């Protein structure tokens, strides 16, 4: 039997927490996820995306969710390695940009119908 241990208005946040629980070996699934994505204006009326786990793993899941919300599993600033440096554009990316905007590409070109007499 599955029980609801948390509810999220943001489906992405629910998916992240679900992934963490599954990585910890907790059997879980998301209820109403697709409904909340498709009918985003009804999320609150639906009660959000519900994270459900097996009854015998509910206490462990609640403890892990509490740790996640407290930030206990976050990386330290020195562990993250800092921001990624910006990568310069390659020549092929620049040529594609030029072809798309300056020359009016991409292909195929529009063909004109043959003239009738």
Biopython code that builds the backbone (N, CA, C, O; Angstrom):
import numpy as np
from Bio.PDB.StructureBuilder import StructureBuilder

atoms = [
    (1, "UNK", "N", (0.836, -1.166, 0.000)),
    (1, "UNK", "CA", (0.000, 0.000, 0.000)),
    (1, "UNK", "C", (0.887, 1.238, 0.000)),
    (1, "UNK", "O", (1.881, 1.290, 0.725)),
    (2, "UNK", "N", (0.537, 2.230, -0.804)),
    (2, "UNK", "CA", (1.299, 3.457, -0.917)),
    (2, "UNK", "C", (0.592, 4.581, -0.161)),
    (2, "UNK", "O", (-0.637, 4.648, -0.123)),
    (3, "UNK", "N", (1.400, 5.468, 0.444)),
    (3, "UNK", "CA", (0.875, 6.626, 1.166)),
    (3, "UNK", "C", (1.548, 7.882, 0.630)),
    (3, "UNK", "O", (2.677, 7.829, 0.142)),
    (4, "UNK", "N", (0.860, 9.000, 0.722)),
    (4, "UNK", "CA", (1.401, 10.281, 0.280)),
    (4, "UNK", "C", (2.262, 10.868, 1.385)),
    (4, "UNK", "O", (1.803, 11.036, 2.515)),
    (5, "UNK", "N", (3.520, 11.184, 1.055)),
    (5, "UNK", "CA", (4.424, 11.757, 2.050)),
    (5, "UNK", "C", (4.684, 13.240, 1.792)),
    (5, "UNK", "O", (5.116, 13.953, 2.698)),
    (6, "UNK", "N", (4.428, 13.712, 0.579)),
    (6, "UNK", "CA", (4.638, 15.131, 0.265)),
    (6, "UNK", "C", (3.818, 15.505, -0.949)),
    (6, "UNK", "O", (3.429, 14.650, -1.744)),
    (7, "UNK", "N", (3.562, 16.794, -1.082)),
    (7, "UNK", "CA", (2.829, 17.320, -2.224)),
    (7, "UNK", "C", (3.544, 18.579, -2.696)),
    (7, "UNK", "O", (3.970, 19.398, -1.881)),
    (8, "UNK", "N", (3.676, 18.735, -4.020)),
    (8, "UNK", "CA", (4.410, 19.846, -4.607)),
    (8, "UNK", "C", (3.560, 20.512, -5.674)),
    (8, "UNK", "O", (2.900, 19.833, -6.461)),
    (9, "UNK", "N", (3.571, 21.842, -5.705)),
    (9, "UNK", "CA", (2.889, 22.558, -6.781)),
    (9, "UNK", "C", (3.732, 22.589, -8.049)),
    (9, "UNK", "O", (3.192, 22.735, -9.146)),
    (10, "UNK", "N", (5.035, 22.454, -7.916)),
    (10, "UNK", "CA", (5.934, 22.455, -9.062)),
    (10, "UNK", "C", (6.281, 21.006, -9.430)),
    (10, "UNK", "O", (6.906, 20.309, -8.630)),
    (11, "UNK", "N", (5.889, 20.539, -10.624)),
    (11, "UNK", "CA", (6.195, 19.155, -11.015)),
    (11, "UNK", "C", (7.685, 18.876, -11.112)),
    (11, "UNK", "O", (8.117, 17.748, -10.874)),
    (12, "UNK", "N", (8.482, 19.885, -11.456)),
    (12, "UNK", "CA", (9.926, 19.683, -11.548)),
    (12, "UNK", "C", (10.529, 19.414, -10.169)),
    (12, "UNK", "O", (11.383, 18.541, -10.017)),
    (13, "UNK", "N", (10.087, 20.153, -9.188)),
    (13, "UNK", "CA", (10.568, 19.930, -7.827)),
    (13, "UNK", "C", (10.164, 18.536, -7.342)),
    (13, "UNK", "O", (10.947, 17.848, -6.688)),
    (14, "UNK", "N", (8.953, 18.134, -7.665)),
    (14, "UNK", "CA", (8.502, 16.790, -7.290)),
    (14, "UNK", "C", (9.353, 15.717, -7.950)),
    (14, "UNK", "O", (9.681, 14.710, -7.322)),
    (15, "UNK", "N", (9.713, 15.927, -9.215)),
    (15, "UNK", "CA", (10.528, 14.952, -9.944)),
    (15, "UNK", "C", (11.922, 14.858, -9.344)),
    (15, "UNK", "O", (12.491, 13.768, -9.281)),
    (16, "UNK", "N", (12.484, 15.982, -8.899)),
    (16, "UNK", "CA", (13.821, 15.978, -8.284)),
    (16, "UNK", "C", (13.803, 15.203, -6.968)),
    (16, "UNK", "O", (14.679, 14.374, -6.719)),
    (17, "UNK", "N", (12.807, 15.474, -6.129)),
    (17, "UNK", "CA", (12.710, 14.772, -4.839)),
    (17, "UNK", "C", (12.436, 13.285, -5.079)),
    (17, "UNK", "O", (12.987, 12.436, -4.379)),
    (18, "UNK", "N", (11.597, 12.967, -6.051)),
    (18, "UNK", "CA", (11.318, 11.575, -6.391)),
    (18, "UNK", "C", (12.608, 10.855, -6.800)),
    (18, "UNK", "O", (12.863, 9.729, -6.373)),
    (19, "UNK", "N", (13.411, 11.516, -7.626)),
    (19, "UNK", "CA", (14.675, 10.910, -8.053)),
    (19, "UNK", "C", (15.613, 10.656, -6.895)),
    (19, "UNK", "O", (16.311, 9.643, -6.866)),
    (20, "UNK", "N", (15.635, 11.573, -5.937)),
    (20, "UNK", "CA", (16.500, 11.380, -4.770)),
    (20, "UNK", "C", (16.020, 10.204, -3.925)),
    (20, "UNK", "O", (16.832, 9.416, -3.441)),
    (21, "UNK", "N", (14.703, 10.080, -3.745)),
    (21, "UNK", "CA", (14.176, 8.954, -2.974)),
    (21, "UNK", "C", (14.484, 7.625, -3.659)),
    (21, "UNK", "O", (14.872, 6.660, -3.001)),
    (22, "UNK", "N", (14.315, 7.575, -4.959)),
    (22, "UNK", "CA", (14.603, 6.344, -5.699)),
    (22, "UNK", "C", (16.092, 6.010, -5.607)),
    (22, "UNK", "O", (16.459, 4.840, -5.497)),
    (23, "UNK", "N", (16.956, 7.037, -5.653)),
    (23, "UNK", "CA", (18.394, 6.811, -5.526)),
    (23, "UNK", "C", (18.757, 6.250, -4.157)),
    (23, "UNK", "O", (19.751, 5.537, -4.022)),
    (24, "UNK", "N", (17.964, 6.564, -3.152)),
    (24, "UNK", "CA", (18.193, 6.050, -1.805)),
    (24, "UNK", "C", (17.576, 4.668, -1.599)),
    (24, "UNK", "O", (17.686, 4.102, -0.511)),
    (25, "UNK", "N", (16.928, 4.119, -2.628)),
    (25, "UNK", "CA", (16.349, 2.785, -2.528)),
    (25, "UNK", "C", (14.915, 2.758, -2.033)),
    (25, "UNK", "O", (14.423, 1.704, -1.629)),
    (26, "UNK", "N", (14.247, 3.880, -2.056)),
    (26, "UNK", "CA", (12.854, 3.949, -1.611)),
    (26, "UNK", "C", (11.960, 3.829, -2.832)),
    (26, "UNK", "O", (12.121, 4.567, -3.804)),
    (27, "UNK", "N", (11.031, 2.912, -2.780)),
    (27, "UNK", "CA", (10.100, 2.722, -3.896)),
    (27, "UNK", "C", (9.047, 3.821, -3.844)),
    (27, "UNK", "O", (8.288, 3.926, -2.881)),
    (28, "UNK", "N", (9.012, 4.648, -4.906)),
    (28, "UNK", "CA", (8.125, 5.813, -4.909)),
    (28, "UNK", "C", (7.596, 6.056, -6.312)),
    (28, "UNK", "O", (8.175, 5.608, -7.302)),
    (29, "UNK", "N", (6.484, 6.776, -6.374)),
    (29, "UNK", "CA", (5.954, 7.240, -7.662)),
    (29, "UNK", "C", (5.236, 8.567, -7.439)),
    (29, "UNK", "O", (4.897, 8.935, -6.314)),
    (30, "UNK", "N", (5.014, 9.281, -8.560)),
    (30, "UNK", "CA", (4.352, 10.580, -8.516)),
    (30, "UNK", "C", (2.925, 10.443, -9.023)),
    (30, "UNK", "O", (2.698, 9.935, -10.121)),
    (31, "UNK", "N", (1.977, 10.890, -8.234)),
    (31, "UNK", "CA", (0.571, 10.863, -8.632)),
    (31, "UNK", "C", (0.175, 12.245, -9.128)),
    (31, "UNK", "O", (0.606, 13.254, -8.571)),
    (32, "UNK", "N", (-0.633, 12.294, -10.160)),
    (32, "UNK", "CA", (-1.169, 13.524, -10.752)),
    (32, "UNK", "C", (-0.089, 14.403, -11.384)),
    (32, "UNK", "O", (-0.299, 15.604, -11.554)),
    (33, "UNK", "N", (1.058, 13.829, -11.733)),
    (33, "UNK", "CA", (2.130, 14.626, -12.333)),
    (33, "UNK", "C", (1.718, 15.139, -13.717)),
    (33, "UNK", "O", (1.847, 16.328, -14.009)),
    (34, "UNK", "N", (1.230, 14.245, -14.551)),
    (34, "UNK", "CA", (0.857, 14.635, -15.911)),
    (34, "UNK", "C", (-0.346, 15.582, -15.909)),
    (34, "UNK", "O", (-0.418, 16.501, -16.725)),
    (35, "UNK", "N", (-1.260, 15.361, -15.017)),
    (35, "UNK", "CA", (-2.416, 16.259, -14.901)),
    (35, "UNK", "C", (-1.967, 17.664, -14.510)),
    (35, "UNK", "O", (-2.492, 18.651, -15.026)),
    (36, "UNK", "N", (-0.995, 17.758, -13.599)),
    (36, "UNK", "CA", (-0.507, 19.068, -13.166)),
    (36, "UNK", "C", (0.282, 19.768, -14.269)),
    (36, "UNK", "O", (0.294, 20.997, -14.338)),
    (37, "UNK", "N", (0.939, 18.995, -15.131)),
    (37, "UNK", "CA", (1.674, 19.596, -16.244)),
    (37, "UNK", "C", (0.705, 20.082, -17.316)),
    (37, "UNK", "O", (0.832, 21.203, -17.810)),
    (38, "UNK", "N", (-0.249, 19.253, -17.671)),
    (38, "UNK", "CA", (-1.188, 19.605, -18.737)),
    (38, "UNK", "C", (-2.160, 20.694, -18.316)),
    (38, "UNK", "O", (-2.416, 21.621, -19.085)),
    (39, "UNK", "N", (-2.693, 20.600, -17.134)),
    (39, "UNK", "CA", (-3.651, 21.591, -16.637)),
    (39, "UNK", "C", (-2.985, 22.403, -15.528)),
    (39, "UNK", "O", (-3.368, 22.308, -14.362)),
    (40, "UNK", "N", (-1.982, 23.203, -15.904)),
    (40, "UNK", "CA", (-1.182, 23.915, -14.916)),
    (40, "UNK", "C", (-2.019, 24.862, -14.070)),
    (40, "UNK", "O", (-1.672, 25.128, -12.919)),
    (41, "UNK", "N", (-3.093, 25.365, -14.608)),
    (41, "UNK", "CA", (-3.938, 26.298, -13.859)),
    (41, "UNK", "C", (-4.773, 25.578, -12.796)),
    (41, "UNK", "O", (-5.381, 26.228, -11.946)),
    (42, "UNK", "N", (-4.806, 24.254, -12.836)),
    (42, "UNK", "CA", (-5.571, 23.477, -11.857)),
    (42, "UNK", "C", (-4.692, 22.815, -10.793)),
    (42, "UNK", "O", (-5.181, 22.016, -9.994)),
    (43, "UNK", "N", (-3.402, 23.144, -10.781)),
    (43, "UNK", "CA", (-2.481, 22.472, -9.856)),
    (43, "UNK", "C", (-2.908, 22.573, -8.410)),
    (43, "UNK", "O", (-2.900, 21.578, -7.685)),
    (44, "UNK", "N", (-3.278, 23.757, -7.987)),
    (44, "UNK", "CA", (-3.634, 23.932, -6.587)),
    (44, "UNK", "C", (-4.936, 23.218, -6.265)),
    (44, "UNK", "O", (-5.074, 22.654, -5.180)),
    (45, "UNK", "N", (-5.885, 23.231, -7.178)),
    (45, "UNK", "CA", (-7.154, 22.541, -6.946)),
    (45, "UNK", "C", (-6.953, 21.029, -6.867)),
    (45, "UNK", "O", (-7.663, 20.342, -6.132)),
    (46, "UNK", "N", (-5.978, 20.510, -7.628)),
    (46, "UNK", "CA", (-5.681, 19.074, -7.586)),
    (46, "UNK", "C", (-4.943, 18.663, -6.316)),
    (46, "UNK", "O", (-4.903, 17.487, -5.955)),
    (47, "UNK", "N", (-4.364, 19.649, -5.651)),
    (47, "UNK", "CA", (-3.543, 19.321, -4.488)),
    (47, "UNK", "C", (-2.094, 19.134, -4.865)),
    (47, "UNK", "O", (-1.307, 18.616, -4.073)),
    (48, "UNK", "N", (-1.729, 19.552, -6.072)),
    (48, "UNK", "CA", (-0.346, 19.446, -6.523)),
    (48, "UNK", "C", (0.008, 18.038, -6.949)),
    (48, "UNK", "O", (-0.851, 17.167, -7.079)),
    (49, "UNK", "N", (1.289, 17.842, -7.161)),
    (49, "UNK", "CA", (1.830, 16.530, -7.510)),
    (49, "UNK", "C", (2.132, 15.811, -6.205)),
    (49, "UNK", "O", (2.874, 16.319, -5.364)),
    (50, "UNK", "N", (1.557, 14.633, -6.040)),
    (50, "UNK", "CA", (1.703, 13.909, -4.786)),
    (50, "UNK", "C", (2.804, 12.866, -4.911)),
    (50, "UNK", "O", (2.817, 12.066, -5.847)),
    (51, "UNK", "N", (3.723, 12.887, -3.962)),
    (51, "UNK", "CA", (4.801, 11.915, -3.895)),
    (51, "UNK", "C", (4.360, 10.789, -2.979)),
    (51, "UNK", "O", (4.110, 11.000, -1.792)),
    (52, "UNK", "N", (4.266, 9.591, -3.540)),
    (52, "UNK", "CA", (3.765, 8.447, -2.769)),
    (52, "UNK", "C", (4.851, 7.391, -2.642)),
    (52, "UNK", "O", (5.587, 7.114, -3.589)),
    (53, "UNK", "N", (4.935, 6.811, -1.459)),
    (53, "UNK", "CA", (5.909, 5.757, -1.180)),
    (53, "UNK", "C", (5.203, 4.590, -0.505)),
    (53, "UNK", "O", (4.065, 4.704, -0.050)),
    (54, "UNK", "N", (5.911, 3.464, -0.453)),
    (54, "UNK", "CA", (5.346, 2.299, 0.243)),
    (54, "UNK", "C", (5.167, 2.621, 1.719)),
    (54, "UNK", "O", (5.939, 3.382, 2.302)),
    (55, "UNK", "N", (4.146, 2.033, 2.308)),
    (55, "UNK", "CA", (3.780, 2.322, 3.692)),
    (55, "UNK", "C", (4.947, 2.065, 4.654)),
    (55, "UNK", "O", (5.163, 2.845, 5.582)),
    (56, "UNK", "N", (5.692, 0.990, 4.443)),
    (56, "UNK", "CA", (6.777, 0.645, 5.362)),
    (56, "UNK", "C", (8.009, 1.537, 5.186)),
    (56, "UNK", "O", (8.900, 1.515, 6.035)),
    (57, "UNK", "N", (8.082, 2.319, 4.109)),
    (57, "UNK", "CA", (9.212, 3.208, 3.886)),
    (57, "UNK", "C", (8.841, 4.685, 4.095)),
    (57, "UNK", "O", (9.651, 5.566, 3.807)),
    (58, "UNK", "N", (7.652, 4.959, 4.583)),
    (58, "UNK", "CA", (7.164, 6.333, 4.706)),
    (58, "UNK", "C", (7.986, 7.164, 5.687)),
    (58, "UNK", "O", (8.294, 8.321, 5.401)),
    (59, "UNK", "N", (8.347, 6.600, 6.835)),
    (59, "UNK", "CA", (9.113, 7.365, 7.824)),
    (59, "UNK", "C", (10.495, 7.728, 7.289)),
    (59, "UNK", "O", (10.964, 8.851, 7.477)),
    (60, "UNK", "N", (11.140, 6.782, 6.626)),
    (60, "UNK", "CA", (12.454, 7.040, 6.041)),
    (60, "UNK", "C", (12.362, 8.119, 4.954)),
    (60, "UNK", "O", (13.238, 8.977, 4.850)),
    (61, "UNK", "N", (11.305, 8.066, 4.156)),
    (61, "UNK", "CA", (11.110, 9.059, 3.093)),
    (61, "UNK", "C", (10.862, 10.435, 3.687)),
    (61, "UNK", "O", (11.397, 11.422, 3.181)),
    (62, "UNK", "N", (10.078, 10.529, 4.732)),
    (62, "UNK", "CA", (9.811, 11.822, 5.372)),
    (62, "UNK", "C", (11.086, 12.430, 5.962)),
    (62, "UNK", "O", (11.291, 13.641, 5.887)),
    (63, "UNK", "N", (11.942, 11.587, 6.550)),
    (63, "UNK", "CA", (13.211, 12.075, 7.091)),
    (63, "UNK", "C", (14.096, 12.611, 5.971)),
    (63, "UNK", "O", (14.711, 13.667, 6.123)),
    (64, "UNK", "N", (14.167, 11.902, 4.857)),
    (64, "UNK", "CA", (14.989, 12.338, 3.742)),
    (64, "UNK", "C", (14.463, 13.632, 3.127)),
    (64, "UNK", "O", (15.249, 14.506, 2.759)),
    (65, "UNK", "N", (13.140, 13.763, 3.011)),
    (65, "UNK", "CA", (12.543, 15.000, 2.480)),
    (65, "UNK", "C", (12.827, 16.170, 3.421)),
    (65, "UNK", "O", (13.081, 17.282, 2.957)),
    (66, "UNK", "N", (12.787, 15.938, 4.729)),
    (66, "UNK", "CA", (13.109, 16.989, 5.694)),
    (66, "UNK", "C", (14.570, 17.414, 5.555)),
    (66, "UNK", "O", (14.875, 18.604, 5.639)),
    (67, "UNK", "N", (15.476, 16.457, 5.344)),
    (67, "UNK", "CA", (16.884, 16.793, 5.136)),
    (67, "UNK", "C", (17.064, 17.607, 3.861)),
    (67, "UNK", "O", (17.847, 18.556, 3.834)),
    (68, "UNK", "N", (16.342, 17.238, 2.806)),
    (68, "UNK", "CA", (16.431, 17.983, 1.549)),
    (68, "UNK", "C", (15.949, 19.417, 1.718)),
    (68, "UNK", "O", (16.573, 20.345, 1.203)),
    (69, "UNK", "N", (14.849, 19.608, 2.431)),
    (69, "UNK", "CA", (14.307, 20.956, 2.607)),
    (69, "UNK", "C", (15.190, 21.818, 3.509)),
    (69, "UNK", "O", (15.193, 23.043, 3.379)),
    (70, "UNK", "N", (15.943, 21.191, 4.426)),
    (70, "UNK", "CA", (16.860, 21.931, 5.289)),
    (70, "UNK", "C", (18.168, 22.258, 4.587)),
    (70, "UNK", "O", (18.937, 23.088, 5.073)),
    (71, "UNK", "N", (18.431, 21.621, 3.456)),
    (71, "UNK", "CA", (19.666, 21.852, 2.725)),
    (71, "UNK", "C", (20.830, 21.034, 3.221)),
    (71, "UNK", "O", (21.981, 21.371, 2.943)),
    (72, "UNK", "N", (20.562, 19.961, 3.954)),
    (72, "UNK", "CA", (21.630, 19.140, 4.512)),
    (72, "UNK", "C", (22.419, 18.411, 3.428)),
    (72, "UNK", "O", (23.578, 18.059, 3.650)),
    (73, "UNK", "N", (21.831, 18.181, 2.284)),
    (73, "UNK", "CA", (22.500, 17.429, 1.218)),
    (73, "UNK", "C", (23.062, 18.338, 0.129)),
    (73, "UNK", "O", (23.493, 17.848, -0.915)),
    (74, "UNK", "N", (23.065, 19.648, 0.350)),
    (74, "UNK", "CA", (23.576, 20.592, -0.646)),
    (74, "UNK", "C", (25.097, 20.564, -0.664)),
    (74, "UNK", "O", (25.737, 20.247, 0.339)),
    (75, "UNK", "N", (25.668, 20.899, -1.816)),
    (75, "UNK", "CA", (27.115, 20.977, -1.943)),
    (75, "UNK", "C", (27.621, 22.251, -1.289)),
    (75, "UNK", "O", (26.947, 23.281, -1.311)),
    (76, "UNK", "N", (28.816, 22.176, -0.705)),
    (76, "UNK", "CA", (29.453, 23.377, -0.174)),
    (76, "UNK", "C", (29.976, 24.206, -1.331)),
    (76, "UNK", "O", (30.149, 23.697, -2.438)),
    (77, "UNK", "N", (30.226, 25.471, -1.080)),
    (77, "UNK", "CA", (30.694, 26.370, -2.142)),
    (77, "UNK", "C", (32.037, 25.913, -2.709)),
    (77, "UNK", "O", (32.263, 26.018, -3.914)),
    (78, "UNK", "N", (32.935, 25.404, -1.851)),
    (78, "UNK", "CA", (34.244, 24.973, -2.345)),
    (78, "UNK", "C", (34.169, 23.628, -3.078)),
    (78, "UNK", "O", (35.068, 23.304, -3.854)),
    (79, "UNK", "N", (33.122, 22.847, -2.847)),
    (79, "UNK", "CA", (32.968, 21.564, -3.526)),
    (79, "UNK", "C", (32.408, 21.716, -4.939)),
    (79, "UNK", "O", (32.625, 20.851, -5.787)),
    (80, "UNK", "N", (31.696, 22.797, -5.194)),
    (80, "UNK", "CA", (31.018, 22.934, -6.479)),
    (80, "UNK", "C", (31.969, 23.289, -7.608)),
    (80, "UNK", "O", (31.624, 23.091, -8.773)),
    (81, "UNK", "N", (33.165, 23.811, -7.307)),
    (81, "UNK", "CA", (34.120, 24.138, -8.349)),
    (81, "UNK", "C", (33.879, 25.488, -8.998)),
    (81, "UNK", "O", (34.611, 25.853, -9.918)),
    (82, "UNK", "N", (32.897, 26.234, -8.563)),
    (82, "UNK", "CA", (32.618, 27.547, -9.112)),
    (82, "UNK", "C", (31.854, 27.468, -10.420)),
    (82, "UNK", "O", (31.518, 26.386, -10.903)),
    (83, "UNK", "N", (31.586, 28.642, -10.984)),
    (83, "UNK", "CA", (30.817, 28.658, -12.233)),
    (83, "UNK", "C", (31.645, 28.140, -13.400)),
    (83, "UNK", "O", (32.871, 28.253, -13.415)),
    (84, "UNK", "N", (30.950, 27.573, -14.372)),
    (84, "UNK", "CA", (31.619, 27.078, -15.570)),
    (84, "UNK", "C", (32.051, 28.262, -16.420)),
    (84, "UNK", "O", (31.289, 29.217, -16.571)),
    (85, "UNK", "N", (33.270, 28.223, -16.986)),
    (85, "UNK", "CA", (33.676, 29.319, -17.861)),
    (85, "UNK", "C", (32.889, 29.273, -19.171)),
    (85, "UNK", "O", (32.488, 28.204, -19.632)),
    (86, "UNK", "N", (32.678, 30.434, -19.754)),
    (86, "UNK", "CA", (31.930, 30.506, -21.003)),
    (86, "UNK", "C", (32.751, 29.889, -22.130)),
    (86, "UNK", "O", (33.957, 30.115, -22.231)),
    (87, "UNK", "N", (32.084, 29.112, -22.970)),
    (87, "UNK", "CA", (32.748, 28.482, -24.106)),
    (87, "UNK", "C", (32.546, 29.353, -25.334)),
    (87, "UNK", "O", (31.420, 29.772, -25.603)),
    (88, "UNK", "N", (33.612, 29.641, -26.094)),
    (88, "UNK", "CA", (33.435, 30.446, -27.305)),
    (88, "UNK", "C", (32.701, 29.656, -28.383)),
    (88, "UNK", "O", (32.733, 28.426, -28.412)),
    (89, "UNK", "N", (32.043, 30.395, -29.264)),
    (89, "UNK", "CA", (31.344, 29.751, -30.373)),
    (89, "UNK", "C", (32.349, 29.137, -31.325)),
    (89, "UNK", "O", (33.427, 29.691, -31.543)),
    (90, "UNK", "N", (32.001, 27.997, -31.891)),
    (90, "UNK", "CA", (32.864, 27.384, -32.899)),
    (90, "UNK", "C", (32.599, 28.038, -34.249)),
    (90, "UNK", "O", (31.608, 28.750, -34.415)),
    (91, "UNK", "N", (33.483, 27.798, -35.213)),
    (91, "UNK", "CA", (33.303, 28.368, -36.543)),
    (91, "UNK", "C", (32.062, 27.822, -37.213)),
    (91, "UNK", "O", (31.392, 28.536, -37.960)),
    (92, "UNK", "N", (31.743, 26.551, -36.952)),
    (92, "UNK", "CA", (30.544, 25.986, -37.580)),
    (92, "UNK", "C", (29.276, 26.615, -37.015)),
    (92, "UNK", "O", (28.297, 26.785, -37.741)),
    (93, "UNK", "N", (29.280, 26.959, -35.738)),
    (93, "UNK", "CA", (28.126, 27.636, -35.161)),
    (93, "UNK", "C", (27.962, 29.028, -35.757)),
    (93, "UNK", "O", (26.842, 29.460, -36.032)),
    (94, "UNK", "N", (29.061, 29.724, -35.955)),
    (94, "UNK", "CA", (28.997, 31.057, -36.544)),
    (94, "UNK", "C", (28.539, 31.004, -37.999)),
    (94, "UNK", "O", (27.781, 31.863, -38.449)),
    (95, "UNK", "N", (29.008, 29.980, -38.740)),
    (95, "UNK", "CA", (28.596, 29.838, -40.139)),
    (95, "UNK", "C", (27.105, 29.503, -40.228)),
    (95, "UNK", "O", (26.409, 29.994, -41.117)),
    (96, "UNK", "N", (26.625, 28.681, -39.322)),
    (96, "UNK", "CA", (25.205, 28.344, -39.314)),
    (96, "UNK", "C", (24.362, 29.574, -38.995)),
    (96, "UNK", "O", (23.304, 29.777, -39.591)),
    (97, "UNK", "N", (24.823, 30.383, -38.069)),
    (97, "UNK", "CA", (24.118, 31.622, -37.740)),
    (97, "UNK", "C", (24.081, 32.558, -38.946)),
    (97, "UNK", "O", (23.046, 33.153, -39.244)),
    (98, "UNK", "N", (25.213, 32.685, -39.636)),
    (98, "UNK", "CA", (25.272, 33.537, -40.814)),
    (98, "UNK", "C", (24.330, 33.020, -41.899)),
    (98, "UNK", "O", (23.609, 33.800, -42.522)),
    (99, "UNK", "N", (24.336, 31.706, -42.123)),
    (99, "UNK", "CA", (23.475, 31.130, -43.147)),
    (99, "UNK", "C", (22.005, 31.290, -42.824)),
    (99, "UNK", "O", (21.189, 31.499, -43.722)),
    (100, "UNK", "N", (21.664, 31.195, -41.571)),
    (100, "UNK", "CA", (20.257, 31.279, -41.183)),
    (100, "UNK", "C", (19.724, 32.711, -41.291)),
    (100, "UNK", "O", (18.643, 32.929, -41.838)),
    (101, "UNK", "N", (20.466, 33.671, -40.780)),
    (101, "UNK", "CA", (19.934, 35.023, -40.699)),
    (101, "UNK", "C", (20.354, 35.935, -41.858)),
    (101, "UNK", "O", (19.557, 36.758, -42.309)),
    (102, "UNK", "N", (21.573, 35.803, -42.337)),
    (102, "UNK", "CA", (22.032, 36.709, -43.390)),
    (102, "UNK", "C", (21.617, 36.244, -44.779)),
    (102, "UNK", "O", (21.284, 37.066, -45.633)),
    (103, "UNK", "N", (21.634, 34.940, -45.013)),
    (103, "UNK", "CA", (21.340, 34.431, -46.340)),
    (103, "UNK", "C", (19.919, 33.911, -46.483)),
    (103, "UNK", "O", (19.536, 33.482, -47.571)),
    (104, "UNK", "N", (19.145, 33.934, -45.444)),
    (104, "UNK", "CA", (17.756, 33.497, -45.524)),
    (104, "UNK", "C", (17.596, 32.003, -45.646)),
    (104, "UNK", "O", (16.607, 31.539, -46.214)),
    (105, "UNK", "N", (18.538, 31.231, -45.128)),
    (105, "UNK", "CA", (18.421, 29.785, -45.130)),
    (105, "UNK", "C", (17.669, 29.383, -43.889)),
    (105, "UNK", "O", (17.528, 30.296, -43.076)),
    (106, "UNK", "N", (17.195, 28.306, -43.592)),
    (106, "UNK", "CA", (17.542, 26.947, -43.998)),
    (106, "UNK", "C", (16.786, 26.484, -45.239)),
    (106, "UNK", "O", (15.804, 27.088, -45.671)),
    (107, "UNK", "N", (17.274, 25.425, -45.770)),
    (107, "UNK", "CA", (16.658, 24.806, -46.947)),
    (107, "UNK", "C", (15.467, 23.978, -46.502)),
    (107, "UNK", "O", (15.394, 23.713, -45.302)),
    (108, "UNK", "N", (14.572, 23.561, -47.285)),
    (108, "UNK", "CA", (14.503, 23.728, -48.729)),
    (108, "UNK", "C", (13.911, 25.085, -49.089)),
    (108, "UNK", "O", (13.142, 25.670, -48.326)),
    (109, "UNK", "N", (14.279, 25.558, -50.240)),
    (109, "UNK", "CA", (13.742, 26.816, -50.722)),
    (109, "UNK", "C", (12.355, 26.603, -51.274)),
    (109, "UNK", "O", (11.990, 25.505, -51.694)),
    (110, "UNK", "N", (11.600, 27.663, -51.263)),
    (110, "UNK", "CA", (10.236, 27.600, -51.803)),
    (110, "UNK", "C", (10.281, 27.713, -53.328)),
    (110, "UNK", "O", (10.909, 28.613, -53.885)),
    (111, "UNK", "N", (9.621, 26.805, -53.960)),
    (111, "UNK", "CA", (9.591, 26.805, -55.410)),
    (111, "UNK", "C", (8.354, 27.539, -55.882)),
    (111, "UNK", "O", (7.282, 27.433, -55.287)),
    (112, "UNK", "N", (8.519, 28.285, -56.961)),
    (112, "UNK", "CA", (7.383, 28.990, -57.530)),
    (112, "UNK", "C", (6.643, 28.057, -58.474)),
    (112, "UNK", "O", (7.266, 27.263, -59.178)),
    (113, "UNK", "N", (5.322, 28.146, -58.493)),
    (113, "UNK", "CA", (4.566, 27.289, -59.425)),
    (113, "UNK", "C", (4.851, 27.716, -60.859)),
    (113, "UNK", "O", (5.118, 28.891, -61.109)),
    (114, "UNK", "N", (4.799, 26.777, -61.807)),
    (114, "UNK", "CA", (5.047, 27.144, -63.204)),
    (114, "UNK", "C", (3.975, 28.078, -63.717)),
    (114, "UNK", "O", (2.809, 27.977, -63.337)),
    (115, "UNK", "N", (4.385, 28.996, -64.594)),
    (115, "UNK", "CA", (3.452, 29.959, -65.159)),
    (115, "UNK", "C", (2.575, 29.275, -66.196)),
    (115, "UNK", "O", (3.047, 28.463, -66.992)),
    (116, "UNK", "N", (1.306, 29.612, -66.172)),
    (116, "UNK", "CA", (0.377, 29.055, -67.162)),
    (116, "UNK", "C", (0.089, 30.108, -68.221)),
    (116, "UNK", "O", (0.088, 31.310, -67.954)),
    (117, "UNK", "N", (-0.151, 29.622, -69.415)),
    (117, "UNK", "CA", (-0.381, 30.552, -70.523)),
    (117, "UNK", "C", (-1.763, 31.059, -70.598)),
    (117, "UNK", "O", (-2.084, 31.849, -71.486)),
]
sb = StructureBuilder()
sb.init_structure("model")
sb.init_model(0)
sb.init_chain("A")
sb.init_seg("    ")
for serial, (resi, resn, name, xyz) in enumerate(atoms, 1):
    if name == "N":
        sb.init_residue(resn, " ", resi, " ")
    sb.init_atom(name, np.array(xyz, "f"), 0.0, 1.0, " ", f" {name:<3s}", serial, name[0])
structure = sb.get_structure()
